[in-house]
Amino acid sequence: MSWSREKQELRRKICQAARQIAQAGYVAANDGNLSARCSDGGVLITPSGVYKGDLEEDMLLEVDLEGRVLSGTGRPSSESPMHLALYRTRPEVGGVVHTHAPYSVFSANLGEDLTEPITADWALLLGPVPALPLGTEELAGAVARAAEGHSAALLAHHGAVTWGRDVVQAWHRTQALEQYCKQRYLGLLLGRPIPVLEPEEVRELTVRRLAGEERRN
């Protein structure tokens, strides 16, 4: 099959991230989904029912922002509405990643927003992460509403979703979020307060993150 150079590169990046997600143990069976926005307005997204470690470039489907299939066979991920809602409401977003990483699931189930600067990457890559409760009547809409001013969200009993300028940055944010949640879990397990970064360090890292986002808008 012939793809444009841009779409071939996007397919390569999605599949590379998907394999790394599987190797990291952030998904099991057919869990998780990834997508990337194309410059022509289409969205490449992973199919339903495929283990991410086995994903191949020609398995990806292309859909429009309303979810209509433009190319590819099979069914798009069942989480397509969540991905597409983010793209419709956040024009600067170019990639979305949803995983069931274990420590992120644990934190999501606690239902608490992540606001404490316990890792440098929290300030540099993430910022505050809202926790969305189980039973949210419409997950796609809830995530889209939570996206304003954020780069990730926790989904109760469902894992985490991250977004960024491309699928690579979204995947990096997934890793940063899982490490944050692991540190938080260990602190709770030990029953000890988790040291936080100094306010000045948080300010410096946050300025760097926001400056990078402004340059991309």
Disulfide bonds with the S-S distance in Angstrom:
none
